[in-house]
């Protein structure tokens, strides 16, 4: 969880970033690509978040991801042995389950590209 917390701090919870792509690897595994941009809209860095052992999810189609309001960024939490990822800011699994886009999984890996 320390790596997740450090990543959220580094990219300011991905506020105003862009969620570009959600790739389905299998029924229980997905990869989300988030891109951080500068003030001119140029890509600065990309982060791929891989979820394994997905227990619950509310996923949107890729064609609408560019229209998401990322003003509140994303939340990544760990509670009761599960990882929660959600659009918006929050600190509990209750927030995750009420978000318009979320994933709850048993495993998470992060790759800065």
Beta strands, then each sheet from edge to edge (+ up, - down):
strand 1: 18-26
strand 2: 29-37
strand 3: 43-58
strand 4: 74-79
strand 5: 82-87
strand 6: 102-112
sheet 1: 1+ 2- 3+ 6- 5+ 4-
end
